[in-house]
Amino acid sequence: MKKGIHPNYRPVVFQDAAANYSFLSQSCVQTNDTIKWADGNEYPLYKLEISSASHPFFTGKMKLLDTTGRVQKFNDKYKKTGAGYKKPAEGK
């Protein structure tokens, strides 16, 4: 391998703020923050928005959307045109 062309891999702590989860891994990511790790050493800190600890695919917890409100909003918007909108039966 050629010397001087590969990035400098070093230990970096990745912290997921959403799940309060951290892990130590090798990376070449640039960061100015540092954190003291469980082994007593200080490592560069990179903050994540999402990781396997907070992603719905890995946790099995899906977020439910307000689809009822969206459907009602759509119907209200297009009921004046009559396209695809069925009026409720009156007097039954």
PyMOL Python script that loads the backbone (N, CA, C, O; Angstrom):
from pymol import cmd

cmd.read_pdbstr("""\
ATOM      1  N   MET A   1       0.838  -1.180   0.000  1.00  0.00           N
ATOM      2  CA  MET A   1       0.000   0.000   0.000  1.00  0.00           C
ATOM      3  C   MET A   1       0.882   1.242   0.000  1.00  0.00           C
ATOM      4  O   MET A   1       1.970   1.247   0.576  1.00  0.00           O
ATOM      5  N   LYS A   2       0.398   2.293  -0.654  1.00  0.00           N
ATOM      6  CA  LYS A   2       1.137   3.545  -0.691  1.00  0.00           C
ATOM      7  C   LYS A   2       1.038   4.243   0.650  1.00  0.00           C
ATOM      8  O   LYS A   2      -0.013   4.224   1.291  1.00  0.00           O
ATOM      9  N   LYS A   3       2.115   4.850   1.066  1.00  0.00           N
ATOM     10  CA  LYS A   3       2.130   5.581   2.326  1.00  0.00           C
ATOM     11  C   LYS A   3       1.670   7.016   2.086  1.00  0.00           C
ATOM     12  O   LYS A   3       1.926   7.602   1.034  1.00  0.00           O
ATOM     13  N   GLY A   4       0.980   7.570   3.094  1.00  0.00           N
ATOM     14  CA  GLY A   4       0.578   8.967   3.058  1.00  0.00           C
ATOM     15  C   GLY A   4      -0.728   9.266   2.341  1.00  0.00           C
ATOM     16  O   GLY A   4      -1.123  10.430   2.269  1.00  0.00           O
ATOM     17  N   ILE A   5      -1.413   8.260   1.808  1.00  0.00           N
ATOM     18  CA  ILE A   5      -2.668   8.526   1.110  1.00  0.00           C
ATOM     19  C   ILE A   5      -3.889   8.041   1.887  1.00  0.00           C
ATOM     20  O   ILE A   5      -5.020   8.342   1.506  1.00  0.00           O
ATOM     21  N   HIS A   6      -3.679   7.302   2.958  1.00  0.00           N
ATOM     22  CA  HIS A   6      -4.786   6.751   3.729  1.00  0.00           C
ATOM     23  C   HIS A   6      -5.117   7.669   4.908  1.00  0.00           C
ATOM     24  O   HIS A   6      -4.221   8.283   5.486  1.00  0.00           O
ATOM     25  N   PRO A   7      -6.410   7.764   5.268  1.00  0.00           N
ATOM     26  CA  PRO A   7      -6.799   8.626   6.389  1.00  0.00           C
ATOM     27  C   PRO A   7      -6.261   8.097   7.715  1.00  0.00           C
ATOM     28  O   PRO A   7      -5.932   6.919   7.856  1.00  0.00           O
ATOM     29  N   ASN A   8      -6.184   9.001   8.669  1.00  0.00           N
ATOM     30  CA  ASN A   8      -5.689   8.666   9.997  1.00  0.00           C
ATOM     31  C   ASN A   8      -6.854   8.174  10.859  1.00  0.00           C
ATOM     32  O   ASN A   8      -7.624   8.978  11.384  1.00  0.00           O
ATOM     33  N   TYR A   9      -6.977   6.859  11.002  1.00  0.00           N
ATOM     34  CA  TYR A   9      -8.022   6.294  11.847  1.00  0.00           C
ATOM     35  C   TYR A   9      -7.588   6.348  13.300  1.00  0.00           C
ATOM     36  O   TYR A   9      -6.451   6.023  13.643  1.00  0.00           O
ATOM     37  N   ARG A  10      -8.528   6.771  14.152  1.00  0.00           N
ATOM     38  CA  ARG A  10      -8.252   6.868  15.577  1.00  0.00           C
ATOM     39  C   ARG A  10      -9.526   6.525  16.346  1.00  0.00           C
ATOM     40  O   ARG A  10     -10.610   6.537  15.762  1.00  0.00           O
ATOM     41  N   PRO A  11      -9.425   6.221  17.634  1.00  0.00           N
ATOM     42  CA  PRO A  11     -10.638   5.936  18.419  1.00  0.00           C
ATOM     43  C   PRO A  11     -11.492   7.198  18.554  1.00  0.00           C
ATOM     44  O   PRO A  11     -10.974   8.267  18.879  1.00  0.00           O
ATOM     45  N   VAL A  12     -12.786   7.076  18.308  1.00  0.00           N
ATOM     46  CA  VAL A  12     -13.742   8.181  18.413  1.00  0.00           C
ATOM     47  C   VAL A  12     -14.989   7.663  19.122  1.00  0.00           C
ATOM     48  O   VAL A  12     -15.438   6.547  18.860  1.00  0.00           O
ATOM     49  N   VAL A  13     -15.550   8.476  20.023  1.00  0.00           N
ATOM     50  CA  VAL A  13     -16.798   8.132  20.701  1.00  0.00           C
ATOM     51  C   VAL A  13     -17.945   8.740  19.902  1.00  0.00           C
ATOM     52  O   VAL A  13     -17.964   9.942  19.640  1.00  0.00           O
ATOM     53  N   PHE A  14     -18.900   7.893  19.518  1.00  0.00           N
ATOM     54  CA  PHE A  14     -20.109   8.337  18.840  1.00  0.00           C
ATOM     55  C   PHE A  14     -21.239   8.343  19.860  1.00  0.00           C
ATOM     56  O   PHE A  14     -21.455   7.352  20.558  1.00  0.00           O
ATOM     57  N   GLN A  15     -21.962   9.460  19.947  1.00  0.00           N
ATOM     58  CA  GLN A  15     -23.013   9.600  20.949  1.00  0.00           C
ATOM     59  C   GLN A  15     -24.347   9.914  20.273  1.00  0.00           C
ATOM     60  O   GLN A  15     -24.470  10.901  19.548  1.00  0.00           O
ATOM     61  N   ASP A  16     -25.345   9.059  20.519  1.00  0.00           N
ATOM     62  CA  ASP A  16     -26.700   9.269  20.020  1.00  0.00           C
ATOM     63  C   ASP A  16     -27.479  10.002  21.105  1.00  0.00           C
ATOM     64  O   ASP A  16     -27.782   9.433  22.154  1.00  0.00           O
ATOM     65  N   ALA A  17     -27.803  11.267  20.849  1.00  0.00           N
ATOM     66  CA  ALA A  17     -28.489  12.090  21.844  1.00  0.00           C
ATOM     67  C   ALA A  17     -29.930  11.635  22.048  1.00  0.00           C
ATOM     68  O   ALA A  17     -30.457  11.772  23.152  1.00  0.00           O
ATOM     69  N   ALA A  18     -30.581  11.098  21.020  1.00  0.00           N
ATOM     70  CA  ALA A  18     -31.978  10.682  21.128  1.00  0.00           C
ATOM     71  C   ALA A  18     -32.153   9.489  22.071  1.00  0.00           C
ATOM     72  O   ALA A  18     -33.166   9.388  22.763  1.00  0.00           O
ATOM     73  N   ALA A  19     -31.169   8.586  22.100  1.00  0.00           N
ATOM     74  CA  ALA A  19     -31.299   7.369  22.909  1.00  0.00           C
ATOM     75  C   ALA A  19     -30.360   7.370  24.114  1.00  0.00           C
ATOM     76  O   ALA A  19     -30.354   6.415  24.891  1.00  0.00           O
ATOM     77  N   ASN A  20     -29.569   8.427  24.277  1.00  0.00           N
ATOM     78  CA  ASN A  20     -28.585   8.492  25.355  1.00  0.00           C
ATOM     79  C   ASN A  20     -27.687   7.248  25.314  1.00  0.00           C
ATOM     80  O   ASN A  20     -27.517   6.552  26.315  1.00  0.00           O
ATOM     81  N   TYR A  21     -27.122   6.992  24.137  1.00  0.00           N
ATOM     82  CA  TYR A  21     -26.317   5.804  23.878  1.00  0.00           C
ATOM     83  C   TYR A  21     -25.001   6.234  23.240  1.00  0.00           C
ATOM     84  O   TYR A  21     -24.995   7.054  22.322  1.00  0.00           O
ATOM     85  N   SER A  22     -23.889   5.687  23.718  1.00  0.00           N
ATOM     86  CA  SER A  22     -22.568   6.006  23.172  1.00  0.00           C
ATOM     87  C   SER A  22     -21.805   4.729  22.887  1.00  0.00           C
ATOM     88  O   SER A  22     -22.000   3.709  23.549  1.00  0.00           O
ATOM     89  N   PHE A  23     -20.929   4.800  21.888  1.00  0.00           N
ATOM     90  CA  PHE A  23     -20.056   3.667  21.603  1.00  0.00           C
ATOM     91  C   PHE A  23     -18.730   4.177  21.061  1.00  0.00           C
ATOM     92  O   PHE A  23     -18.663   5.241  20.445  1.00  0.00           O
ATOM     93  N   LEU A  24     -17.687   3.412  21.297  1.00  0.00           N
ATOM     94  CA  LEU A  24     -16.330   3.745  20.890  1.00  0.00           C
ATOM     95  C   LEU A  24     -15.982   2.932  19.660  1.00  0.00           C
ATOM     96  O   LEU A  24     -16.158   1.714  19.639  1.00  0.00           O
ATOM     97  N   SER A  25     -15.484   3.614  18.627  1.00  0.00           N
ATOM     98  CA  SER A  25     -15.135   2.940  17.386  1.00  0.00           C
ATOM     99  C   SER A  25     -13.967   3.668  16.728  1.00  0.00           C
ATOM    100  O   SER A  25     -13.601   4.771  17.134  1.00  0.00           O
ATOM    101  N   GLN A  26     -13.393   3.044  15.718  1.00  0.00           N
ATOM    102  CA  GLN A  26     -12.326   3.665  14.943  1.00  0.00           C
ATOM    103  C   GLN A  26     -12.949   4.506  13.831  1.00  0.00           C
ATOM    104  O   GLN A  26     -13.870   4.053  13.152  1.00  0.00           O
ATOM    105  N   SER A  27     -12.447   5.736  13.642  1.00  0.00           N
ATOM    106  CA  SER A  27     -12.976   6.597  12.603  1.00  0.00           C
ATOM    107  C   SER A  27     -11.963   7.675  12.251  1.00  0.00           C
ATOM    108  O   SER A  27     -11.023   7.934  13.002  1.00  0.00           O
ATOM    109  N   CYS A  28     -12.169   8.298  11.095  1.00  0.00           N
ATOM    110  CA  CYS A  28     -11.340   9.431  10.699  1.00  0.00           C
ATOM    111  C   CYS A  28     -12.178  10.710  10.659  1.00  0.00           C
ATOM    112  O   CYS A  28     -11.749  11.704  10.073  1.00  0.00           O
ATOM    113  N   VAL A  29     -13.364  10.701  11.270  1.00  0.00           N
ATOM    114  CA  VAL A  29     -14.238  11.864  11.293  1.00  0.00           C
ATOM    115  C   VAL A  29     -13.565  13.003  12.080  1.00  0.00           C
ATOM    116  O   VAL A  29     -12.912  12.770  13.096  1.00  0.00           O
ATOM    117  N   GLN A  30     -13.741  14.237  11.585  1.00  0.00           N
ATOM    118  CA  GLN A  30     -13.146  15.407  12.240  1.00  0.00           C
ATOM    119  C   GLN A  30     -14.148  16.000  13.229  1.00  0.00           C
ATOM    120  O   GLN A  30     -15.316  16.196  12.893  1.00  0.00           O
ATOM    121  N   THR A  31     -13.693  16.281  14.433  1.00  0.00           N
ATOM    122  CA  THR A  31     -14.541  16.877  15.465  1.00  0.00           C
ATOM    123  C   THR A  31     -13.681  17.665  16.443  1.00  0.00           C
ATOM    124  O   THR A  31     -12.496  17.379  16.614  1.00  0.00           O
ATOM    125  N   ASN A  32     -14.290  18.663  17.082  1.00  0.00           N
ATOM    126  CA  ASN A  32     -13.578  19.492  18.060  1.00  0.00           C
ATOM    127  C   ASN A  32     -13.938  19.124  19.489  1.00  0.00           C
ATOM    128  O   ASN A  32     -13.223  19.501  20.417  1.00  0.00           O
ATOM    129  N   ASP A  33     -15.039  18.391  19.688  1.00  0.00           N
ATOM    130  CA  ASP A  33     -15.490  18.006  21.024  1.00  0.00           C
ATOM    131  C   ASP A  33     -14.736  16.778  21.515  1.00  0.00           C
ATOM    132  O   ASP A  33     -14.299  15.942  20.725  1.00  0.00           O
ATOM    133  N   THR A  34     -14.592  16.685  22.834  1.00  0.00           N
ATOM    134  CA  THR A  34     -13.985  15.500  23.450  1.00  0.00           C
ATOM    135  C   THR A  34     -14.844  15.047  24.619  1.00  0.00           C
ATOM    136  O   THR A  34     -15.663  15.805  25.138  1.00  0.00           O
ATOM    137  N   ILE A  35     -14.639  13.786  25.029  1.00  0.00           N
ATOM    138  CA  ILE A  35     -15.379  13.225  26.156  1.00  0.00           C
ATOM    139  C   ILE A  35     -14.478  12.234  26.881  1.00  0.00           C
ATOM    140  O   ILE A  35     -13.638  11.576  26.267  1.00  0.00           O
ATOM    141  N   LYS A  36     -14.664  12.136  28.187  1.00  0.00           N
ATOM    142  CA  LYS A  36     -13.922  11.151  28.975  1.00  0.00           C
ATOM    143  C   LYS A  36     -14.700   9.845  28.939  1.00  0.00           C
ATOM    144  O   LYS A  36     -15.876   9.814  29.304  1.00  0.00           O
ATOM    145  N   TRP A  37     -14.063   8.777  28.507  1.00  0.00           N
ATOM    146  CA  TRP A  37     -14.700   7.474  28.338  1.00  0.00           C
ATOM    147  C   TRP A  37     -14.551   6.653  29.605  1.00  0.00           C
ATOM    148  O   TRP A  37     -13.824   7.052  30.514  1.00  0.00           O
ATOM    149  N   ALA A  38     -15.220   5.523  29.682  1.00  0.00           N
ATOM    150  CA  ALA A  38     -15.229   4.655  30.872  1.00  0.00           C
ATOM    151  C   ALA A  38     -13.845   4.146  31.238  1.00  0.00           C
ATOM    152  O   ALA A  38     -13.602   3.851  32.408  1.00  0.00           O
ATOM    153  N   ASP A  39     -12.924   4.030  30.277  1.00  0.00           N
ATOM    154  CA  ASP A  39     -11.580   3.539  30.579  1.00  0.00           C
ATOM    155  C   ASP A  39     -10.660   4.632  31.133  1.00  0.00           C
ATOM    156  O   ASP A  39      -9.486   4.376  31.401  1.00  0.00           O
ATOM    157  N   GLY A  40     -11.189   5.849  31.304  1.00  0.00           N
ATOM    158  CA  GLY A  40     -10.418   6.948  31.880  1.00  0.00           C
ATOM    159  C   GLY A  40      -9.703   7.811  30.846  1.00  0.00           C
ATOM    160  O   GLY A  40      -9.151   8.854  31.199  1.00  0.00           O
ATOM    161  N   ASN A  41      -9.701   7.406  29.588  1.00  0.00           N
ATOM    162  CA  ASN A  41      -9.054   8.185  28.535  1.00  0.00           C
ATOM    163  C   ASN A  41     -10.029   9.192  27.935  1.00  0.00           C
ATOM    164  O   ASN A  41     -11.246   9.020  28.014  1.00  0.00           O
ATOM    165  N   GLU A  42      -9.483  10.232  27.340  1.00  0.00           N
ATOM    166  CA  GLU A  42     -10.294  11.243  26.673  1.00  0.00           C
ATOM    167  C   GLU A  42     -10.228  11.018  25.163  1.00  0.00           C
ATOM    168  O   GLU A  42      -9.146  10.901  24.588  1.00  0.00           O
ATOM    169  N   TYR A  43     -11.401  10.959  24.532  1.00  0.00           N
ATOM    170  CA  TYR A  43     -11.491  10.678  23.106  1.00  0.00           C
ATOM    171  C   TYR A  43     -12.278  11.782  22.402  1.00  0.00           C
ATOM    172  O   TYR A  43     -13.073  12.475  23.038  1.00  0.00           O
ATOM    173  N   PRO A  44     -12.067  11.949  21.104  1.00  0.00           N
ATOM    174  CA  PRO A  44     -12.910  12.878  20.339  1.00  0.00           C
ATOM    175  C   PRO A  44     -14.366  12.399  20.368  1.00  0.00           C
ATOM    176  O   PRO A  44     -14.630  11.197  20.382  1.00  0.00           O
ATOM    177  N   LEU A  45     -15.305  13.348  20.379  1.00  0.00           N
ATOM    178  CA  LEU A  45     -16.733  13.032  20.467  1.00  0.00           C
ATOM    179  C   LEU A  45     -17.434  13.493  19.197  1.00  0.00           C
ATOM    180  O   LEU A  45     -17.278  14.637  18.769  1.00  0.00           O
ATOM    181  N   TYR A  46     -18.213  12.583  18.595  1.00  0.00           N
ATOM    182  CA  TYR A  46     -19.033  12.925  17.437  1.00  0.00           C
ATOM    183  C   TYR A  46     -20.480  12.635  17.803  1.00  0.00           C
ATOM    184  O   TYR A  46     -20.817  11.508  18.163  1.00  0.00           O
ATOM    185  N   LYS A  47     -21.347  13.658  17.711  1.00  0.00           N
ATOM    186  CA  LYS A  47     -22.751  13.511  18.091  1.00  0.00           C
ATOM    187  C   LYS A  47     -23.585  13.094  16.891  1.00  0.00           C
ATOM    188  O   LYS A  47     -23.488  13.678  15.812  1.00  0.00           O
ATOM    189  N   LEU A  48     -24.412  12.062  17.103  1.00  0.00           N
ATOM    190  CA  LEU A  48     -25.273  11.515  16.059  1.00  0.00           C
ATOM    191  C   LEU A  48     -26.720  11.927  16.281  1.00  0.00           C
ATOM    192  O   LEU A  48     -27.148  12.124  17.418  1.00  0.00           O
ATOM    193  N   GLU A  49     -27.463  12.054  15.204  1.00  0.00           N
ATOM    194  CA  GLU A  49     -28.897  12.300  15.293  1.00  0.00           C
ATOM    195  C   GLU A  49     -29.651  10.994  15.516  1.00  0.00           C
ATOM    196  O   GLU A  49     -30.655  10.958  16.227  1.00  0.00           O
ATOM    197  N   ILE A  50     -29.157   9.930  14.903  1.00  0.00           N
ATOM    198  CA  ILE A  50     -29.844   8.639  14.991  1.00  0.00           C
ATOM    199  C   ILE A  50     -28.813   7.518  14.873  1.00  0.00           C
ATOM    200  O   ILE A  50     -27.834   7.639  14.138  1.00  0.00           O
ATOM    201  N   SER A  51     -29.041   6.447  15.593  1.00  0.00           N
ATOM    202  CA  SER A  51     -28.163   5.270  15.528  1.00  0.00           C
ATOM    203  C   SER A  51     -29.033   4.021  15.648  1.00  0.00           C
ATOM    204  O   SER A  51     -30.261   4.111  15.634  1.00  0.00           O
ATOM    205  N   SER A  52     -28.409   2.882  15.761  1.00  0.00           N
ATOM    206  CA  SER A  52     -29.173   1.641  15.890  1.00  0.00           C
ATOM    207  C   SER A  52     -29.968   1.604  17.199  1.00  0.00           C
ATOM    208  O   SER A  52     -30.923   0.835  17.315  1.00  0.00           O
ATOM    209  N   ALA A  53     -29.587   2.420  18.179  1.00  0.00           N
ATOM    210  CA  ALA A  53     -30.300   2.449  19.450  1.00  0.00           C
ATOM    211  C   ALA A  53     -31.598   3.252  19.376  1.00  0.00           C
ATOM    212  O   ALA A  53     -32.476   3.083  20.222  1.00  0.00           O
ATOM    213  N   SER A  54     -31.730   4.132  18.365  1.00  0.00           N
ATOM    214  CA  SER A  54     -32.930   4.957  18.281  1.00  0.00           C
ATOM    215  C   SER A  54     -33.686   4.812  16.964  1.00  0.00           C
ATOM    216  O   SER A  54     -34.781   5.362  16.838  1.00  0.00           O
ATOM    217  N   HIS A  55     -33.153   4.102  15.989  1.00  0.00           N
ATOM    218  CA  HIS A  55     -33.819   3.952  14.697  1.00  0.00           C
ATOM    219  C   HIS A  55     -34.962   2.947  14.806  1.00  0.00           C
ATOM    220  O   HIS A  55     -34.775   1.863  15.360  1.00  0.00           O
ATOM    221  N   PRO A  56     -36.146   3.289  14.285  1.00  0.00           N
ATOM    222  CA  PRO A  56     -37.302   2.389  14.409  1.00  0.00           C
ATOM    223  C   PRO A  56     -37.088   1.005  13.803  1.00  0.00           C
ATOM    224  O   PRO A  56     -37.674   0.036  14.284  1.00  0.00           O
ATOM    225  N   PHE A  57     -36.275   0.886  12.774  1.00  0.00           N
ATOM    226  CA  PHE A  57     -36.034  -0.427  12.177  1.00  0.00           C
ATOM    227  C   PHE A  57     -35.368  -1.371  13.178  1.00  0.00           C
ATOM    228  O   PHE A  57     -35.713  -2.552  13.233  1.00  0.00           O
ATOM    229  N   PHE A  58     -34.425  -0.869  13.965  1.00  0.00           N
ATOM    230  CA  PHE A  58     -33.692  -1.698  14.916  1.00  0.00           C
ATOM    231  C   PHE A  58     -34.421  -1.840  16.243  1.00  0.00           C
ATOM    232  O   PHE A  58     -34.295  -2.870  16.905  1.00  0.00           O
ATOM    233  N   THR A  59     -35.189  -0.817  16.648  1.00  0.00           N
ATOM    234  CA  THR A  59     -35.864  -0.864  17.941  1.00  0.00           C
ATOM    235  C   THR A  59     -37.220  -1.540  17.866  1.00  0.00           C
ATOM    236  O   THR A  59     -37.714  -2.034  18.879  1.00  0.00           O
ATOM    237  N   GLY A  60     -37.843  -1.576  16.670  1.00  0.00           N
ATOM    238  CA  GLY A  60     -39.159  -2.171  16.518  1.00  0.00           C
ATOM    239  C   GLY A  60     -40.285  -1.243  16.914  1.00  0.00           C
ATOM    240  O   GLY A  60     -41.446  -1.651  16.903  1.00  0.00           O
ATOM    241  N   LYS A  61     -39.976  -0.003  17.264  1.00  0.00           N
ATOM    242  CA  LYS A  61     -40.995   0.970  17.654  1.00  0.00           C
ATOM    243  C   LYS A  61     -41.198   1.940  16.496  1.00  0.00           C
ATOM    244  O   LYS A  61     -40.336   2.768  16.201  1.00  0.00           O
ATOM    245  N   MET A  62     -42.338   1.823  15.856  1.00  0.00           N
ATOM    246  CA  MET A  62     -42.646   2.694  14.730  1.00  0.00           C
ATOM    247  C   MET A  62     -43.462   3.887  15.209  1.00  0.00           C
ATOM    248  O   MET A  62     -44.256   3.776  16.143  1.00  0.00           O
ATOM    249  N   LYS A  63     -43.259   5.020  14.564  1.00  0.00           N
ATOM    250  CA  LYS A  63     -44.053   6.209  14.868  1.00  0.00           C
ATOM    251  C   LYS A  63     -45.312   6.180  14.013  1.00  0.00           C
ATOM    252  O   LYS A  63     -45.255   5.910  12.814  1.00  0.00           O
ATOM    253  N   LEU A  64     -46.447   6.459  14.643  1.00  0.00           N
ATOM    254  CA  LEU A  64     -47.695   6.485  13.914  1.00  0.00           C
ATOM    255  C   LEU A  64     -47.966   7.894  13.405  1.00  0.00           C
ATOM    256  O   LEU A  64     -47.780   8.873  14.128  1.00  0.00           O
ATOM    257  N   LEU A  65     -48.402   7.986  12.164  1.00  0.00           N
ATOM    258  CA  LEU A  65     -48.723   9.281  11.579  1.00  0.00           C
ATOM    259  C   LEU A  65     -50.204   9.567  11.742  1.00  0.00           C
ATOM    260  O   LEU A  65     -51.013   8.649  11.876  1.00  0.00           O
ATOM    261  N   ASP A  66     -50.547  10.823  11.730  1.00  0.00           N
ATOM    262  CA  ASP A  66     -51.943  11.238  11.829  1.00  0.00           C
ATOM    263  C   ASP A  66     -52.571  11.169  10.445  1.00  0.00           C
ATOM    264  O   ASP A  66     -52.800  12.200   9.811  1.00  0.00           O
ATOM    265  N   THR A  67     -52.851   9.956   9.975  1.00  0.00           N
ATOM    266  CA  THR A  67     -53.413   9.801   8.639  1.00  0.00           C
ATOM    267  C   THR A  67     -54.869  10.233   8.597  1.00  0.00           C
ATOM    268  O   THR A  67     -55.346  10.678   7.553  1.00  0.00           O
ATOM    269  N   THR A  68     -55.583  10.112   9.705  1.00  0.00           N
ATOM    270  CA  THR A  68     -56.979  10.519   9.731  1.00  0.00           C
ATOM    271  C   THR A  68     -57.097  12.007   9.457  1.00  0.00           C
ATOM    272  O   THR A  68     -57.958  12.430   8.686  1.00  0.00           O
ATOM    273  N   GLY A  69     -56.262  12.785  10.064  1.00  0.00           N
ATOM    274  CA  GLY A  69     -56.276  14.228   9.830  1.00  0.00           C
ATOM    275  C   GLY A  69     -55.916  14.573   8.405  1.00  0.00           C
ATOM    276  O   GLY A  69     -56.472  15.519   7.847  1.00  0.00           O
ATOM    277  N   ARG A  70     -55.014  13.843   7.804  1.00  0.00           N
ATOM    278  CA  ARG A  70     -54.607  14.106   6.421  1.00  0.00           C
ATOM    279  C   ARG A  70     -55.731  13.771   5.448  1.00  0.00           C
ATOM    280  O   ARG A  70     -55.977  14.513   4.497  1.00  0.00           O
ATOM    281  N   VAL A  71     -56.410  12.655   5.687  1.00  0.00           N
ATOM    282  CA  VAL A  71     -57.513  12.259   4.811  1.00  0.00           C
ATOM    283  C   VAL A  71     -58.635  13.282   4.922  1.00  0.00           C
ATOM    284  O   VAL A  71     -59.194  13.695   3.905  1.00  0.00           O
ATOM    285  N   GLN A  72     -58.967  13.691   6.117  1.00  0.00           N
ATOM    286  CA  GLN A  72     -60.025  14.678   6.320  1.00  0.00           C
ATOM    287  C   GLN A  72     -59.668  15.997   5.646  1.00  0.00           C
ATOM    288  O   GLN A  72     -60.528  16.636   5.040  1.00  0.00           O
ATOM    289  N   LYS A  73     -58.424  16.404   5.746  1.00  0.00           N
ATOM    290  CA  LYS A  73     -57.969  17.642   5.111  1.00  0.00           C
ATOM    291  C   LYS A  73     -58.094  17.536   3.592  1.00  0.00           C
ATOM    292  O   LYS A  73     -58.513  18.492   2.938  1.00  0.00           O
ATOM    293  N   PHE A  74     -57.735  16.389   3.029  1.00  0.00           N
ATOM    294  CA  PHE A  74     -57.852  16.158   1.590  1.00  0.00           C
ATOM    295  C   PHE A  74     -59.312  16.216   1.155  1.00  0.00           C
ATOM    296  O   PHE A  74     -59.644  16.871   0.167  1.00  0.00           O
ATOM    297  N   ASN A  75     -60.184  15.530   1.894  1.00  0.00           N
ATOM    298  CA  ASN A  75     -61.609  15.535   1.559  1.00  0.00           C
ATOM    299  C   ASN A  75     -62.204  16.928   1.639  1.00  0.00           C
ATOM    300  O   ASN A  75     -62.990  17.315   0.774  1.00  0.00           O
ATOM    301  N   ASP A  76     -61.843  17.683   2.659  1.00  0.00           N
ATOM    302  CA  ASP A  76     -62.340  19.055   2.792  1.00  0.00           C
ATOM    303  C   ASP A  76     -61.876  19.931   1.639  1.00  0.00           C
ATOM    304  O   ASP A  76     -62.611  20.807   1.184  1.00  0.00           O
ATOM    305  N   LYS A  77     -60.675  19.698   1.174  1.00  0.00           N
ATOM    306  CA  LYS A  77     -60.108  20.511   0.097  1.00  0.00           C
ATOM    307  C   LYS A  77     -60.814  20.247  -1.234  1.00  0.00           C
ATOM    308  O   LYS A  77     -61.061  21.178  -2.001  1.00  0.00           O
ATOM    309  N   TYR A  78     -61.136  18.987  -1.508  1.00  0.00           N
ATOM    310  CA  TYR A  78     -61.676  18.627  -2.813  1.00  0.00           C
ATOM    311  C   TYR A  78     -63.172  18.334  -2.824  1.00  0.00           C
ATOM    312  O   TYR A  78     -63.685  17.923  -3.864  1.00  0.00           O
ATOM    313  N   LYS A  79     -63.895  18.522  -1.730  1.00  0.00           N
ATOM    314  CA  LYS A  79     -65.328  18.218  -1.736  1.00  0.00           C
ATOM    315  C   LYS A  79     -66.122  19.207  -2.575  1.00  0.00           C
ATOM    316  O   LYS A  79     -67.215  18.882  -3.038  1.00  0.00           O
ATOM    317  N   LYS A  80     -65.591  20.411  -2.781  1.00  0.00           N
ATOM    318  CA  LYS A  80     -66.289  21.405  -3.601  1.00  0.00           C
ATOM    319  C   LYS A  80     -66.318  20.996  -5.069  1.00  0.00           C
ATOM    320  O   LYS A  80     -67.268  21.327  -5.779  1.00  0.00           O
ATOM    321  N   THR A  81     -65.298  20.284  -5.535  1.00  0.00           N
ATOM    322  CA  THR A  81     -65.240  19.875  -6.939  1.00  0.00           C
ATOM    323  C   THR A  81     -66.081  18.640  -7.187  1.00  0.00           C
ATOM    324  O   THR A  81     -66.506  18.411  -8.319  1.00  0.00           O
ATOM    325  N   GLY A  82     -66.329  17.849  -6.185  1.00  0.00           N
ATOM    326  CA  GLY A  82     -67.123  16.639  -6.329  1.00  0.00           C
ATOM    327  C   GLY A  82     -66.355  15.462  -6.889  1.00  0.00           C
ATOM    328  O   GLY A  82     -66.919  14.380  -7.051  1.00  0.00           O
ATOM    329  N   ALA A  83     -65.082  15.646  -7.189  1.00  0.00           N
ATOM    330  CA  ALA A  83     -64.274  14.561  -7.763  1.00  0.00           C
ATOM    331  C   ALA A  83     -63.862  13.596  -6.668  1.00  0.00           C
ATOM    332  O   ALA A  83     -63.111  13.961  -5.764  1.00  0.00           O
ATOM    333  N   GLY A  84     -64.347  12.370  -6.744  1.00  0.00           N
ATOM    334  CA  GLY A  84     -63.942  11.334  -5.809  1.00  0.00           C
ATOM    335  C   GLY A  84     -64.531  11.499  -4.423  1.00  0.00           C
ATOM    336  O   GLY A  84     -64.123  10.800  -3.495  1.00  0.00           O
ATOM    337  N   TYR A  85     -65.470  12.397  -4.263  1.00  0.00           N
ATOM    338  CA  TYR A  85     -66.050  12.623  -2.945  1.00  0.00           C
ATOM    339  C   TYR A  85     -67.493  12.151  -2.949  1.00  0.00           C
ATOM    340  O   TYR A  85     -68.274  12.541  -3.817  1.00  0.00           O
ATOM    341  N   LYS A  86     -67.847  11.323  -1.993  1.00  0.00           N
ATOM    342  CA  LYS A  86     -69.227  10.830  -1.888  1.00  0.00           C
ATOM    343  C   LYS A  86     -69.896  11.574  -0.746  1.00  0.00           C
ATOM    344  O   LYS A  86     -69.399  11.604   0.380  1.00  0.00           O
ATOM    345  N   LYS A  87     -71.044  12.178  -1.068  1.00  0.00           N
ATOM    346  CA  LYS A  87     -71.796  12.879  -0.038  1.00  0.00           C
ATOM    347  C   LYS A  87     -72.440  11.849   0.892  1.00  0.00           C
ATOM    348  O   LYS A  87     -72.924  10.814   0.436  1.00  0.00           O
ATOM    349  N   PRO A  88     -72.444  12.134   2.190  1.00  0.00           N
ATOM    350  CA  PRO A  88     -73.136  11.233   3.100  1.00  0.00           C
ATOM    351  C   PRO A  88     -74.640  11.273   2.838  1.00  0.00           C
ATOM    352  O   PRO A  88     -75.186  12.330   2.524  1.00  0.00           O
ATOM    353  N   ALA A  89     -75.305  10.135   2.965  1.00  0.00           N
ATOM    354  CA  ALA A  89     -76.760  10.070   2.735  1.00  0.00           C
ATOM    355  C   ALA A  89     -77.472  10.828   3.829  1.00  0.00           C
ATOM    356  O   ALA A  89     -77.198  10.658   5.017  1.00  0.00           O
ATOM    357  N   GLU A  90     -78.421  11.694   3.386  1.00  0.00           N
ATOM    358  CA  GLU A  90     -79.172  12.487   4.350  1.00  0.00           C
ATOM    359  C   GLU A  90     -80.532  11.846   4.608  1.00  0.00           C
ATOM    360  O   GLU A  90     -81.138  11.265   3.707  1.00  0.00           O
ATOM    361  N   GLY A  91     -80.993  11.955   5.823  1.00  0.00           N
ATOM    362  CA  GLY A  91     -82.337  11.514   6.178  1.00  0.00           C
ATOM    363  C   GLY A  91     -82.485  10.018   6.366  1.00  0.00           C
ATOM    364  O   GLY A  91     -83.614   9.542   6.478  1.00  0.00           O
ATOM    365  N   LYS A  92     -81.431   9.267   6.407  1.00  0.00           N
ATOM    366  CA  LYS A  92     -81.581   7.828   6.613  1.00  0.00           C
ATOM    367  C   LYS A  92     -81.378   7.466   8.033  1.00  0.00           C
ATOM    368  O   LYS A  92     -81.467   6.291   8.390  1.00  0.00           O
TER     369      LYS A  92
END
""", "prot")
cmd.dss("prot")
cmd.show_as("cartoon", "prot")
cmd.util.cbc("prot")
cmd.orient("prot")
